[in-house]
């Protein structure tokens, strides 16, 4: 079984929030961010949840872009010769 694990971390003062998830559980991690934000005993805010959710969604979008384009490396067209 070959699955990548995504790591998302937030440091707030002396507190550390570290989330590990795979792509199949993206929806669950988004729900977890909401639960943490609604927990008044945590310093984790709705702003934190929004920022981290955006990072998760951007990561999902990046998966659909070929790796060469992600790194801003031009992809040769069919008309260009390869050396």
PyMOL Python script that loads the backbone (N, CA, C, O; Angstrom):
from pymol import cmd

cmd.read_pdbstr("""\
ATOM      1  N   UNK A   1       0.843  -1.169   0.000  1.00  0.00           N
ATOM      2  CA  UNK A   1       0.000   0.000   0.000  1.00  0.00           C
ATOM      3  C   UNK A   1       0.891   1.235   0.000  1.00  0.00           C
ATOM      4  O   UNK A   1       1.643   1.463   0.947  1.00  0.00           O
ATOM      5  N   UNK A   2       0.805   2.032  -1.064  1.00  0.00           N
ATOM      6  CA  UNK A   2       1.664   3.189  -1.239  1.00  0.00           C
ATOM      7  C   UNK A   2       0.817   4.449  -1.242  1.00  0.00           C
ATOM      8  O   UNK A   2       0.314   4.859  -2.289  1.00  0.00           O
ATOM      9  N   UNK A   3       0.653   5.073  -0.067  1.00  0.00           N
ATOM     10  CA  UNK A   3      -0.130   6.294   0.048  1.00  0.00           C
ATOM     11  C   UNK A   3       0.722   7.390   0.656  1.00  0.00           C
ATOM     12  O   UNK A   3       1.485   7.162   1.594  1.00  0.00           O
ATOM     13  N   UNK A   4       0.576   8.581   0.104  1.00  0.00           N
ATOM     14  CA  UNK A   4       1.263   9.730   0.671  1.00  0.00           C
ATOM     15  C   UNK A   4       0.491  10.232   1.882  1.00  0.00           C
ATOM     16  O   UNK A   4      -0.739  10.192   1.913  1.00  0.00           O
ATOM     17  N   UNK A   5       1.222  10.698   2.863  1.00  0.00           N
ATOM     18  CA  UNK A   5       0.620  11.298   4.052  1.00  0.00           C
ATOM     19  C   UNK A   5       0.878  12.797   3.971  1.00  0.00           C
ATOM     20  O   UNK A   5       2.017  13.234   3.806  1.00  0.00           O
ATOM     21  N   UNK A   6      -0.180  13.570   4.087  1.00  0.00           N
ATOM     22  CA  UNK A   6      -0.074  15.025   4.098  1.00  0.00           C
ATOM     23  C   UNK A   6       0.097  15.482   5.539  1.00  0.00           C
ATOM     24  O   UNK A   6      -0.517  14.927   6.450  1.00  0.00           O
ATOM     25  N   UNK A   7       0.925  16.486   5.740  1.00  0.00           N
ATOM     26  CA  UNK A   7       1.178  17.040   7.063  1.00  0.00           C
ATOM     27  C   UNK A   7       0.797  18.515   7.038  1.00  0.00           C
ATOM     28  O   UNK A   7       1.222  19.268   6.161  1.00  0.00           O
ATOM     29  N   UNK A   8       0.005  18.903   7.998  1.00  0.00           N
ATOM     30  CA  UNK A   8      -0.436  20.278   8.135  1.00  0.00           C
ATOM     31  C   UNK A   8      -0.172  20.681   9.579  1.00  0.00           C
ATOM     32  O   UNK A   8      -0.610  19.993  10.502  1.00  0.00           O
ATOM     33  N   UNK A   9       0.533  21.776   9.785  1.00  0.00           N
ATOM     34  CA  UNK A   9       0.893  22.167  11.147  1.00  0.00           C
ATOM     35  C   UNK A   9       0.599  23.642  11.386  1.00  0.00           C
ATOM     36  O   UNK A   9       0.695  24.471  10.481  1.00  0.00           O
ATOM     37  N   UNK A  10       0.238  23.944  12.623  1.00  0.00           N
ATOM     38  CA  UNK A  10      -0.004  25.310  13.062  1.00  0.00           C
ATOM     39  C   UNK A  10       0.647  25.485  14.420  1.00  0.00           C
ATOM     40  O   UNK A  10       0.442  24.668  15.319  1.00  0.00           O
ATOM     41  N   UNK A  11       1.428  26.541  14.575  1.00  0.00           N
ATOM     42  CA  UNK A  11       2.067  26.864  15.849  1.00  0.00           C
ATOM     43  C   UNK A  11       1.434  28.146  16.353  1.00  0.00           C
ATOM     44  O   UNK A  11       1.469  29.174  15.676  1.00  0.00           O
ATOM     45  N   UNK A  12       0.857  28.084  17.541  1.00  0.00           N
ATOM     46  CA  UNK A  12       0.255  29.255  18.190  1.00  0.00           C
ATOM     47  C   UNK A  12       0.880  29.397  19.560  1.00  0.00           C
ATOM     48  O   UNK A  12       0.503  28.708  20.508  1.00  0.00           O
ATOM     49  N   UNK A  13       1.836  30.296  19.651  1.00  0.00           N
ATOM     50  CA  UNK A  13       2.543  30.455  20.918  1.00  0.00           C
ATOM     51  C   UNK A  13       3.246  29.164  21.292  1.00  0.00           C
ATOM     52  O   UNK A  13       4.083  28.661  20.542  1.00  0.00           O
ATOM     53  N   UNK A  14       2.907  28.634  22.448  1.00  0.00           N
ATOM     54  CA  UNK A  14       3.535  27.386  22.895  1.00  0.00           C
ATOM     55  C   UNK A  14       2.755  26.148  22.441  1.00  0.00           C
ATOM     56  O   UNK A  14       3.186  25.021  22.682  1.00  0.00           O
ATOM     57  N   UNK A  15       1.621  26.355  21.792  1.00  0.00           N
ATOM     58  CA  UNK A  15       0.800  25.221  21.338  1.00  0.00           C
ATOM     59  C   UNK A  15       1.155  24.822  19.913  1.00  0.00           C
ATOM     60  O   UNK A  15       1.524  25.651  19.080  1.00  0.00           O
ATOM     61  N   UNK A  16       1.032  23.535  19.666  1.00  0.00           N
ATOM     62  CA  UNK A  16       1.301  22.979  18.341  1.00  0.00           C
ATOM     63  C   UNK A  16       0.105  22.139  17.915  1.00  0.00           C
ATOM     64  O   UNK A  16      -0.347  21.261  18.649  1.00  0.00           O
ATOM     65  N   UNK A  17      -0.397  22.421  16.723  1.00  0.00           N
ATOM     66  CA  UNK A  17      -1.463  21.601  16.128  1.00  0.00           C
ATOM     67  C   UNK A  17      -0.870  20.954  14.887  1.00  0.00           C
ATOM     68  O   UNK A  17      -0.472  21.644  13.949  1.00  0.00           O
ATOM     69  N   UNK A  18      -0.813  19.626  14.884  1.00  0.00           N
ATOM     70  CA  UNK A  18      -0.244  18.895  13.756  1.00  0.00           C
ATOM     71  C   UNK A  18      -1.289  17.903  13.278  1.00  0.00           C
ATOM     72  O   UNK A  18      -1.791  17.092  14.055  1.00  0.00           O
ATOM     73  N   UNK A  19      -1.610  17.972  12.002  1.00  0.00           N
ATOM     74  CA  UNK A  19      -2.614  17.098  11.399  1.00  0.00           C
ATOM     75  C   UNK A  19      -1.949  16.246  10.331  1.00  0.00           C
ATOM     76  O   UNK A  19      -1.250  16.761   9.458  1.00  0.00           O
ATOM     77  N   UNK A  20      -2.168  14.956  10.403  1.00  0.00           N
ATOM     78  CA  UNK A  20      -1.691  14.008   9.403  1.00  0.00           C
ATOM     79  C   UNK A  20      -2.907  13.383   8.743  1.00  0.00           C
ATOM     80  O   UNK A  20      -3.815  12.913   9.428  1.00  0.00           O
ATOM     81  N   UNK A  21      -2.930  13.375   7.415  1.00  0.00           N
ATOM     82  CA  UNK A  21      -4.081  12.804   6.717  1.00  0.00           C
ATOM     83  C   UNK A  21      -3.661  12.370   5.319  1.00  0.00           C
ATOM     84  O   UNK A  21      -2.694  12.884   4.757  1.00  0.00           O
ATOM     85  N   UNK A  22      -4.397  11.427   4.778  1.00  0.00           N
ATOM     86  CA  UNK A  22      -4.167  11.069   3.379  1.00  0.00           C
ATOM     87  C   UNK A  22      -5.306  11.654   2.540  1.00  0.00           C
ATOM     88  O   UNK A  22      -6.292  12.157   3.079  1.00  0.00           O
ATOM     89  N   UNK A  23      -5.160  11.583   1.244  1.00  0.00           N
ATOM     90  CA  UNK A  23      -6.128  12.223   0.351  1.00  0.00           C
ATOM     91  C   UNK A  23      -7.541  11.662   0.510  1.00  0.00           C
ATOM     92  O   UNK A  23      -8.519  12.381   0.301  1.00  0.00           O
ATOM     93  N   UNK A  24      -7.655  10.410   0.870  1.00  0.00           N
ATOM     94  CA  UNK A  24      -8.973   9.796   1.038  1.00  0.00           C
ATOM     95  C   UNK A  24      -9.730  10.376   2.230  1.00  0.00           C
ATOM     96  O   UNK A  24     -10.955  10.276   2.294  1.00  0.00           O
ATOM     97  N   UNK A  25      -9.009  10.980   3.171  1.00  0.00           N
ATOM     98  CA  UNK A  25      -9.625  11.488   4.392  1.00  0.00           C
ATOM     99  C   UNK A  25      -9.630  13.015   4.458  1.00  0.00           C
ATOM    100  O   UNK A  25      -9.703  13.595   5.542  1.00  0.00           O
ATOM    101  N   UNK A  26      -9.553  13.648   3.318  1.00  0.00           N
ATOM    102  CA  UNK A  26      -9.535  15.114   3.266  1.00  0.00           C
ATOM    103  C   UNK A  26     -10.803  15.705   3.882  1.00  0.00           C
ATOM    104  O   UNK A  26     -10.725  16.682   4.626  1.00  0.00           O
ATOM    105  N   UNK A  27     -11.948  15.137   3.589  1.00  0.00           N
ATOM    106  CA  UNK A  27     -13.213  15.644   4.127  1.00  0.00           C
ATOM    107  C   UNK A  27     -13.227  15.538   5.655  1.00  0.00           C
ATOM    108  O   UNK A  27     -13.710  16.439   6.340  1.00  0.00           O
ATOM    109  N   UNK A  28     -12.706  14.456   6.172  1.00  0.00           N
ATOM    110  CA  UNK A  28     -12.678  14.273   7.629  1.00  0.00           C
ATOM    111  C   UNK A  28     -11.784  15.296   8.317  1.00  0.00           C
ATOM    112  O   UNK A  28     -12.124  15.786   9.394  1.00  0.00           O
ATOM    113  N   UNK A  29     -10.634  15.628   7.705  1.00  0.00           N
ATOM    114  CA  UNK A  29      -9.752  16.608   8.339  1.00  0.00           C
ATOM    115  C   UNK A  29     -10.397  17.988   8.323  1.00  0.00           C
ATOM    116  O   UNK A  29     -10.214  18.769   9.257  1.00  0.00           O
ATOM    117  N   UNK A  30     -11.148  18.292   7.270  1.00  0.00           N
ATOM    118  CA  UNK A  30     -11.858  19.575   7.221  1.00  0.00           C
ATOM    119  C   UNK A  30     -12.900  19.651   8.339  1.00  0.00           C
ATOM    120  O   UNK A  30     -13.066  20.700   8.961  1.00  0.00           O
ATOM    121  N   UNK A  31     -13.595  18.553   8.592  1.00  0.00           N
ATOM    122  CA  UNK A  31     -14.566  18.519   9.697  1.00  0.00           C
ATOM    123  C   UNK A  31     -13.858  18.676  11.048  1.00  0.00           C
ATOM    124  O   UNK A  31     -14.359  19.350  11.948  1.00  0.00           O
ATOM    125  N   UNK A  32     -12.705  18.053  11.172  1.00  0.00           N
ATOM    126  CA  UNK A  32     -11.939  18.145  12.415  1.00  0.00           C
ATOM    127  C   UNK A  32     -11.524  19.583  12.687  1.00  0.00           C
ATOM    128  O   UNK A  32     -11.568  20.032  13.832  1.00  0.00           O
ATOM    129  N   UNK A  33     -11.124  20.307  11.654  1.00  0.00           N
ATOM    130  CA  UNK A  33     -10.767  21.713  11.843  1.00  0.00           C
ATOM    131  C   UNK A  33     -11.957  22.495  12.393  1.00  0.00           C
ATOM    132  O   UNK A  33     -11.791  23.341  13.272  1.00  0.00           O
ATOM    133  N   UNK A  34     -13.145  22.217  11.885  1.00  0.00           N
ATOM    134  CA  UNK A  34     -14.352  22.871  12.386  1.00  0.00           C
ATOM    135  C   UNK A  34     -14.640  22.517  13.835  1.00  0.00           C
ATOM    136  O   UNK A  34     -15.028  23.380  14.622  1.00  0.00           O
ATOM    137  N   UNK A  35     -14.452  21.255  14.190  1.00  0.00           N
ATOM    138  CA  UNK A  35     -14.675  20.840  15.585  1.00  0.00           C
ATOM    139  C   UNK A  35     -13.688  21.526  16.520  1.00  0.00           C
ATOM    140  O   UNK A  35     -14.060  21.980  17.602  1.00  0.00           O
ATOM    141  N   UNK A  36     -12.430  21.598  16.099  1.00  0.00           N
ATOM    142  CA  UNK A  36     -11.430  22.276  16.928  1.00  0.00           C
ATOM    143  C   UNK A  36     -11.771  23.747  17.091  1.00  0.00           C
ATOM    144  O   UNK A  36     -11.636  24.296  18.185  1.00  0.00           O
ATOM    145  N   UNK A  37     -12.214  24.394  16.013  1.00  0.00           N
ATOM    146  CA  UNK A  37     -12.545  25.821  16.069  1.00  0.00           C
ATOM    147  C   UNK A  37     -13.730  26.079  16.995  1.00  0.00           C
ATOM    148  O   UNK A  37     -13.789  27.120  17.649  1.00  0.00           O
ATOM    149  N   UNK A  38     -14.660  25.156  17.055  1.00  0.00           N
ATOM    150  CA  UNK A  38     -15.840  25.351  17.900  1.00  0.00           C
ATOM    151  C   UNK A  38     -15.606  24.953  19.362  1.00  0.00           C
ATOM    152  O   UNK A  38     -16.479  25.160  20.205  1.00  0.00           O
ATOM    153  N   UNK A  39     -14.449  24.389  19.664  1.00  0.00           N
ATOM    154  CA  UNK A  39     -14.118  23.984  21.031  1.00  0.00           C
ATOM    155  C   UNK A  39     -13.540  25.183  21.788  1.00  0.00           C
ATOM    156  O   UNK A  39     -12.419  25.609  21.511  1.00  0.00           O
ATOM    157  N   UNK A  40     -14.284  25.714  22.722  1.00  0.00           N
ATOM    158  CA  UNK A  40     -13.863  26.917  23.458  1.00  0.00           C
ATOM    159  C   UNK A  40     -12.659  26.665  24.365  1.00  0.00           C
ATOM    160  O   UNK A  40     -12.037  27.620  24.832  1.00  0.00           O
ATOM    161  N   UNK A  41     -12.321  25.417  24.621  1.00  0.00           N
ATOM    162  CA  UNK A  41     -11.170  25.120  25.468  1.00  0.00           C
ATOM    163  C   UNK A  41      -9.856  25.132  24.692  1.00  0.00           C
ATOM    164  O   UNK A  41      -8.779  25.055  25.284  1.00  0.00           O
ATOM    165  N   UNK A  42      -9.946  25.228  23.379  1.00  0.00           N
ATOM    166  CA  UNK A  42      -8.745  25.290  22.544  1.00  0.00           C
ATOM    167  C   UNK A  42      -8.534  26.722  22.062  1.00  0.00           C
ATOM    168  O   UNK A  42      -9.485  27.493  21.938  1.00  0.00           O
ATOM    169  N   UNK A  43      -7.292  27.063  21.797  1.00  0.00           N
ATOM    170  CA  UNK A  43      -7.002  28.387  21.238  1.00  0.00           C
ATOM    171  C   UNK A  43      -7.190  28.401  19.724  1.00  0.00           C
ATOM    172  O   UNK A  43      -7.026  29.439  19.083  1.00  0.00           O
ATOM    173  N   UNK A  44      -7.525  27.270  19.168  1.00  0.00           N
ATOM    174  CA  UNK A  44      -7.717  27.112  17.718  1.00  0.00           C
ATOM    175  C   UNK A  44      -8.973  27.886  17.312  1.00  0.00           C
ATOM    176  O   UNK A  44     -10.067  27.599  17.798  1.00  0.00           O
ATOM    177  N   UNK A  45      -8.812  28.863  16.423  1.00  0.00           N
ATOM    178  CA  UNK A  45      -9.920  29.752  16.067  1.00  0.00           C
ATOM    179  C   UNK A  45     -10.537  29.387  14.718  1.00  0.00           C
ATOM    180  O   UNK A  45     -10.022  28.545  13.983  1.00  0.00           O
ATOM    181  N   UNK A  46     -11.648  30.043  14.419  1.00  0.00           N
ATOM    182  CA  UNK A  46     -12.271  29.852  13.108  1.00  0.00           C
ATOM    183  C   UNK A  46     -11.366  30.399  12.013  1.00  0.00           C
ATOM    184  O   UNK A  46     -11.356  29.877  10.898  1.00  0.00           O
ATOM    185  N   UNK A  47     -10.616  31.430  12.316  1.00  0.00           N
ATOM    186  CA  UNK A  47      -9.646  31.953  11.349  1.00  0.00           C
ATOM    187  C   UNK A  47      -8.595  30.883  11.046  1.00  0.00           C
ATOM    188  O   UNK A  47      -8.253  30.657   9.885  1.00  0.00           O
ATOM    189  N   UNK A  48      -8.083  30.227  12.089  1.00  0.00           N
ATOM    190  CA  UNK A  48      -7.114  29.144  11.900  1.00  0.00           C
ATOM    191  C   UNK A  48      -7.698  28.050  11.020  1.00  0.00           C
ATOM    192  O   UNK A  48      -7.036  27.545  10.113  1.00  0.00           O
ATOM    193  N   UNK A  49      -8.945  27.691  11.299  1.00  0.00           N
ATOM    194  CA  UNK A  49      -9.610  26.643  10.513  1.00  0.00           C
ATOM    195  C   UNK A  49      -9.742  27.068   9.055  1.00  0.00           C
ATOM    196  O   UNK A  49      -9.539  26.259   8.150  1.00  0.00           O
ATOM    197  N   UNK A  50     -10.081  28.332   8.825  1.00  0.00           N
ATOM    198  CA  UNK A  50     -10.246  28.820   7.454  1.00  0.00           C
ATOM    199  C   UNK A  50      -8.922  28.796   6.698  1.00  0.00           C
ATOM    200  O   UNK A  50      -8.871  28.371   5.544  1.00  0.00           O
ATOM    201  N   UNK A  51      -7.859  29.248   7.343  1.00  0.00           N
ATOM    202  CA  UNK A  51      -6.545  29.277   6.689  1.00  0.00           C
ATOM    203  C   UNK A  51      -6.070  27.860   6.366  1.00  0.00           C
ATOM    204  O   UNK A  51      -5.598  27.596   5.260  1.00  0.00           O
ATOM    205  N   UNK A  52      -6.196  26.957   7.332  1.00  0.00           N
ATOM    206  CA  UNK A  52      -5.748  25.581   7.106  1.00  0.00           C
ATOM    207  C   UNK A  52      -6.628  24.871   6.075  1.00  0.00           C
ATOM    208  O   UNK A  52      -6.130  24.075   5.279  1.00  0.00           O
ATOM    209  N   UNK A  53      -7.925  25.153   6.084  1.00  0.00           N
ATOM    210  CA  UNK A  53      -8.825  24.567   5.085  1.00  0.00           C
ATOM    211  C   UNK A  53      -8.423  24.998   3.686  1.00  0.00           C
ATOM    212  O   UNK A  53      -8.451  24.201   2.748  1.00  0.00           O
ATOM    213  N   UNK A  54      -8.053  26.256   3.551  1.00  0.00           N
ATOM    214  CA  UNK A  54      -7.627  26.766   2.254  1.00  0.00           C
ATOM    215  C   UNK A  54      -6.359  26.046   1.793  1.00  0.00           C
ATOM    216  O   UNK A  54      -6.226  25.720   0.613  1.00  0.00           O
ATOM    217  N   UNK A  55      -5.441  25.800   2.705  1.00  0.00           N
ATOM    218  CA  UNK A  55      -4.220  25.073   2.360  1.00  0.00           C
ATOM    219  C   UNK A  55      -4.534  23.651   1.910  1.00  0.00           C
ATOM    220  O   UNK A  55      -3.929  23.148   0.963  1.00  0.00           O
ATOM    221  N   UNK A  56      -5.472  23.011   2.580  1.00  0.00           N
ATOM    222  CA  UNK A  56      -5.862  21.653   2.202  1.00  0.00           C
ATOM    223  C   UNK A  56      -6.468  21.657   0.807  1.00  0.00           C
ATOM    224  O   UNK A  56      -6.144  20.802  -0.017  1.00  0.00           O
ATOM    225  N   UNK A  57      -7.340  22.608   0.542  1.00  0.00           N
ATOM    226  CA  UNK A  57      -7.986  22.675  -0.776  1.00  0.00           C
ATOM    227  C   UNK A  57      -6.991  23.010  -1.876  1.00  0.00           C
ATOM    228  O   UNK A  57      -7.076  22.463  -2.976  1.00  0.00           O
ATOM    229  N   UNK A  58      -6.055  23.896  -1.596  1.00  0.00           N
ATOM    230  CA  UNK A  58      -5.021  24.206  -2.594  1.00  0.00           C
ATOM    231  C   UNK A  58      -4.178  22.978  -2.891  1.00  0.00           C
ATOM    232  O   UNK A  58      -3.819  22.726  -4.041  1.00  0.00           O
ATOM    233  N   UNK A  59      -3.865  22.222  -1.862  1.00  0.00           N
ATOM    234  CA  UNK A  59      -3.099  20.996  -2.059  1.00  0.00           C
ATOM    235  C   UNK A  59      -3.840  20.021  -2.949  1.00  0.00           C
ATOM    236  O   UNK A  59      -3.229  19.347  -3.779  1.00  0.00           O
ATOM    237  N   UNK A  60      -5.140  19.942  -2.788  1.00  0.00           N
ATOM    238  CA  UNK A  60      -5.947  19.053  -3.624  1.00  0.00           C
ATOM    239  C   UNK A  60      -5.939  19.528  -5.066  1.00  0.00           C
ATOM    240  O   UNK A  60      -5.886  18.713  -5.987  1.00  0.00           O
ATOM    241  N   UNK A  61      -5.992  20.831  -5.272  1.00  0.00           N
ATOM    242  CA  UNK A  61      -5.962  21.372  -6.625  1.00  0.00           C
ATOM    243  C   UNK A  61      -4.607  21.113  -7.275  1.00  0.00           C
ATOM    244  O   UNK A  61      -4.536  20.833  -8.471  1.00  0.00           O
ATOM    245  N   UNK A  62      -3.541  21.204  -6.499  1.00  0.00           N
ATOM    246  CA  UNK A  62      -2.195  20.989  -7.035  1.00  0.00           C
ATOM    247  C   UNK A  62      -1.994  19.563  -7.523  1.00  0.00           C
ATOM    248  O   UNK A  62      -1.184  19.321  -8.418  1.00  0.00           O
ATOM    249  N   UNK A  63      -2.719  18.625  -6.948  1.00  0.00           N
ATOM    250  CA  UNK A  63      -2.589  17.232  -7.365  1.00  0.00           C
ATOM    251  C   UNK A  63      -3.026  17.029  -8.812  1.00  0.00           C
ATOM    252  O   UNK A  63      -2.574  16.097  -9.477  1.00  0.00           O
ATOM    253  N   UNK A  64      -3.892  17.888  -9.290  1.00  0.00           N
ATOM    254  CA  UNK A  64      -4.404  17.766 -10.646  1.00  0.00           C
ATOM    255  C   UNK A  64      -3.532  18.470 -11.675  1.00  0.00           C
ATOM    256  O   UNK A  64      -3.820  18.414 -12.871  1.00  0.00           O
ATOM    257  N   UNK A  65      -2.456  19.139 -11.221  1.00  0.00           N
ATOM    258  CA  UNK A  65      -1.540  19.828 -12.122  1.00  0.00           C
ATOM    259  C   UNK A  65      -0.297  18.964 -12.276  1.00  0.00           C
ATOM    260  O   UNK A  65       0.267  18.515 -11.277  1.00  0.00           O
ATOM    261  N   UNK A  66       0.142  18.723 -13.510  1.00  0.00           N
ATOM    262  CA  UNK A  66       1.352  17.913 -13.700  1.00  0.00           C
ATOM    263  C   UNK A  66       2.525  18.497 -12.916  1.00  0.00           C
ATOM    264  O   UNK A  66       2.650  19.715 -12.786  1.00  0.00           O
ATOM    265  N   UNK A  67       3.377  17.623 -12.399  1.00  0.00           N
ATOM    266  CA  UNK A  67       4.458  18.040 -11.512  1.00  0.00           C
ATOM    267  C   UNK A  67       5.397  19.043 -12.170  1.00  0.00           C
ATOM    268  O   UNK A  67       5.910  19.925 -11.481  1.00  0.00           O
ATOM    269  N   UNK A  68       5.639  18.946 -13.459  1.00  0.00           N
ATOM    270  CA  UNK A  68       6.519  19.906 -14.111  1.00  0.00           C
ATOM    271  C   UNK A  68       5.922  21.306 -14.090  1.00  0.00           C
ATOM    272  O   UNK A  68       6.653  22.287 -13.946  1.00  0.00           O
ATOM    273  N   UNK A  69       4.626  21.410 -14.229  1.00  0.00           N
ATOM    274  CA  UNK A  69       3.979  22.715 -14.181  1.00  0.00           C
ATOM    275  C   UNK A  69       3.977  23.271 -12.766  1.00  0.00           C
ATOM    276  O   UNK A  69       4.065  24.486 -12.589  1.00  0.00           O
ATOM    277  N   UNK A  70       3.881  22.425 -11.765  1.00  0.00           N
ATOM    278  CA  UNK A  70       3.887  22.877 -10.374  1.00  0.00           C
ATOM    279  C   UNK A  70       5.182  23.585 -10.034  1.00  0.00           C
ATOM    280  O   UNK A  70       5.196  24.506  -9.217  1.00  0.00           O
ATOM    281  N   UNK A  71       6.255  23.165 -10.649  1.00  0.00           N
ATOM    282  CA  UNK A  71       7.564  23.739 -10.347  1.00  0.00           C
ATOM    283  C   UNK A  71       7.953  24.807 -11.359  1.00  0.00           C
ATOM    284  O   UNK A  71       9.113  25.217 -11.419  1.00  0.00           O
ATOM    285  N   UNK A  72       6.996  25.254 -12.147  1.00  0.00           N
ATOM    286  CA  UNK A  72       7.218  26.289 -13.154  1.00  0.00           C
ATOM    287  C   UNK A  72       8.291  25.904 -14.164  1.00  0.00           C
ATOM    288  O   UNK A  72       9.011  26.768 -14.666  1.00  0.00           O
ATOM    289  N   UNK A  73       8.401  24.632 -14.458  1.00  0.00           N
ATOM    290  CA  UNK A  73       9.322  24.151 -15.478  1.00  0.00           C
ATOM    291  C   UNK A  73       8.531  24.048 -16.770  1.00  0.00           C
ATOM    292  O   UNK A  73       7.499  23.378 -16.818  1.00  0.00           O
ATOM    293  N   UNK A  74       9.012  24.712 -17.824  1.00  0.00           N
ATOM    294  CA  UNK A  74       8.242  24.649 -19.072  1.00  0.00           C
ATOM    295  C   UNK A  74       8.205  23.228 -19.616  1.00  0.00           C
ATOM    296  O   UNK A  74       9.205  22.511 -19.602  1.00  0.00           O
ATOM    297  N   UNK A  75       7.052  22.846 -20.086  1.00  0.00           N
ATOM    298  CA  UNK A  75       6.878  21.524 -20.672  1.00  0.00           C
ATOM    299  C   UNK A  75       7.075  21.673 -22.178  1.00  0.00           C
ATOM    300  O   UNK A  75       6.383  22.473 -22.807  1.00  0.00           O
ATOM    301  N   UNK A  76       8.007  20.919 -22.771  1.00  0.00           N
ATOM    302  CA  UNK A  76       8.235  21.051 -24.207  1.00  0.00           C
ATOM    303  C   UNK A  76       6.998  20.657 -25.010  1.00  0.00           C
ATOM    304  O   UNK A  76       6.311  19.686 -24.694  1.00  0.00           O
ATOM    305  N   UNK A  77       6.741  21.424 -26.038  1.00  0.00           N
ATOM    306  CA  UNK A  77       5.616  21.088 -26.903  1.00  0.00           C
ATOM    307  C   UNK A  77       6.052  19.995 -27.862  1.00  0.00           C
ATOM    308  O   UNK A  77       7.229  19.641 -27.924  1.00  0.00           O
ATOM    309  N   UNK A  78       5.104  19.471 -28.599  1.00  0.00           N
ATOM    310  CA  UNK A  78       5.416  18.387 -29.539  1.00  0.00           C
ATOM    311  C   UNK A  78       6.336  18.872 -30.657  1.00  0.00           C
ATOM    312  O   UNK A  78       7.053  18.070 -31.256  1.00  0.00           O
ATOM    313  N   UNK A  79       6.325  20.171 -30.943  1.00  0.00           N
ATOM    314  CA  UNK A  79       7.138  20.714 -32.018  1.00  0.00           C
ATOM    315  C   UNK A  79       8.585  20.980 -31.610  1.00  0.00           C
ATOM    316  O   UNK A  79       9.445  21.167 -32.471  1.00  0.00           O
ATOM    317  N   UNK A  80       8.863  21.000 -30.309  1.00  0.00           N
ATOM    318  CA  UNK A  80      10.202  21.271 -29.840  1.00  0.00           C
ATOM    319  C   UNK A  80      10.995  19.972 -29.766  1.00  0.00           C
ATOM    320  O   UNK A  80      10.493  18.937 -29.329  1.00  0.00           O
ATOM    321  N   UNK A  81      12.259  20.059 -30.210  1.00  0.00           N
ATOM    322  CA  UNK A  81      13.125  18.880 -30.178  1.00  0.00           C
ATOM    323  C   UNK A  81      13.651  18.665 -28.762  1.00  0.00           C
ATOM    324  O   UNK A  81      13.959  19.626 -28.057  1.00  0.00           O
ATOM    325  N   UNK A  82      13.750  17.420 -28.353  1.00  0.00           N
ATOM    326  CA  UNK A  82      14.341  17.095 -27.062  1.00  0.00           C
ATOM    327  C   UNK A  82      15.786  16.710 -27.265  1.00  0.00           C
ATOM    328  O   UNK A  82      16.114  16.018 -28.229  1.00  0.00           O
ATOM    329  N   UNK A  83      16.655  17.146 -26.374  1.00  0.00           N
ATOM    330  CA  UNK A  83      18.076  16.833 -26.505  1.00  0.00           C
ATOM    331  C   UNK A  83      18.494  15.822 -25.490  1.00  0.00           C
ATOM    332  O   UNK A  83      19.661  15.435 -25.448  1.00  0.00           O
TER     333      UNK A  83
END
""", "prot")
cmd.dss("prot")
cmd.show_as("cartoon", "prot")
cmd.util.cbc("prot")
cmd.orient("prot")
